[in-house]
Amino acid sequence: MSRACNIFPQRNPNVVKELGDVGNDLQVYGERLYAVINCSNLIEIMELSTAKHIGTVSIANCRYITFDKGYAYVSSYAGPVQVDPNARPGKIVKIDTATLSIVGECIVGYQPEEMAVVDNKLYVANSGGLDYNTALGYDNTVSVIDISTFSQVAKVEVTCNPAVVVAAGNEVYVASYGNYNDVPSTLQRISPDGGVSVVEECSNMTEICYNSGRLYGFFSSYDANWNATITYQSYDVADKSVDTPWIKESFLPTPYKVCAAGEYVCVTSSDYINDGDTYLYDTDGMLVHTIPSGLNPVKAVVIE
């Protein structure tokens, strides 16, 4: 595997300010690569094979992106990147991927994060994460949007500060971070009828992704001296079995994020100060590649 760093400015020398400030998500759809650049308030669209610039879509405080039937859906805090006790609710922005034009907006909860599409519905985690120390406090809902009408049809209550949402069959799994005090992180399952249950077998997972019938993720906690406790767990959604740790190597990285990347499960690692690494594992937990990466790598995609 060859490695090339910082390819966007190399391939796009005429793009001012290069890729932008704070990349938060990266996804492939069709023959294009979509990067969500949070603090630059834009979606950068590139050719998949070359990373050459195609266009941008301006969206305030954009966070994550997902796709369905020719449209992109982007979660947005709908305001500046700042704590605001008077913050407005967030929104989901609908983009036509053929024209790169915004064709709709749907108001959801406060500070929406990740999304998942199941059975023509878009599930959105409303974290309220920027308002934890204001009168608003953390949000504790998952918005359900009917994709056909692009309107919110329900809000499902979960543990406070939900952030991670993944689809697994006709169910949705939500990881809530809690309040980092007396409300612990909680992994929950939302059934097709809107019922919510805690995944008791591995209830405290804070980061999850779905690959080949299993949730892969980890639980992380820190004491007052920032000493970390990390537990890697995977969960079979059919038979509800748990594998701890699912990484079968002697070295367990200190994780930052986890994501499914093609046939791999990707664990990113960083300390917020130095450049990090990206570890690609097969679904049996064996290390396939280690890729030196930039500061706080958050997402990997695999292009075959």
Secondary structure, DSSP 8 states (H G I E B T S, - for coil): -----SHHHHH-TTSTTTT-S-EEEEEEETTEEEEEETTTTEEEEEETTT--EEEEEE-TTEEEEEEETTEEEEEE-SS-SS--TT----EEEEEETTTTEEEEEEE-SSSEEEEEEETTEEEEEE--GGGTTSSS----EEEEEETTTTEEEEEEE-SSSEEEEEEETTEEEEEE-TTSSSS--EEEEE-TTS-EEE-GGGTT--EEEEETTEEEEEEEEE-TT--EEEEEEEEETTT--EESS---SS-----SEEEEETTEEEEEE--SSSEEEEEEE-TTS-EEEEEEEEES--------
